[in-house]
Amino acid sequence: MDKPLFSLITLKEAEDFIDSLAPAVVRKIFFNIDCLRFGIKTKTLLLLLLTDW
């Protein structure tokens, strides 16, 4: 695997929140973070990031 573009540092509160989520949700969160960290661009991920909620 290539070198990541950035490192991820989480706050304790963020770790506690992630620990409270369902395992499938946690996998999806870290999958999306890894896509960004390693420069993998997908149309769906970019649309979600650029969408105004």
N, C-alpha and C positions, 0 to 999 in steps of 0.2 A: 504494500500500500504506500502511496505517496505521503510525503510529509504534510501534516495539517497546515492550513493557512493561518490558523489562530488556535490558542488554547482556551479552554472553557474553565472559568473559575466560578463556583457557585457559592452563594451565601447559605448558611445553615438553615435559614427559613425556607429557601428554595428547595434544599434537599429534603426537608421535612414535608413540604408540599408534594414533591414528586413521590416520596415514599407513601403518601396517602392515596395515590392514584392506583387504578387497576393496572395490572402488569402489561396488558395490551396497549394501554395509553402511554405508559412509560417507554415501551419499546418504540412506539411511533414518535414520541418526542425526541428520543436519542437518535433515531434513524434520521429525522429531519435535521437535527443539529449536526450529525456526522456528514450529511449531504452538503451542508454549508461549509463545514470545516475543511472538507476535502475538495471543494470546488465542483461538486456534482450539481449541475443545473437541470432541474426538471420543470416542465411547464406547470404542473400542478403546484409544486412547492413555491415557485415564483408567483403564481397567481394568488396563493394564500398569503404570501408575505406582502404583496402590493395591494391587497384588498382593503378598502376603508370599511371598518366595521361600524 
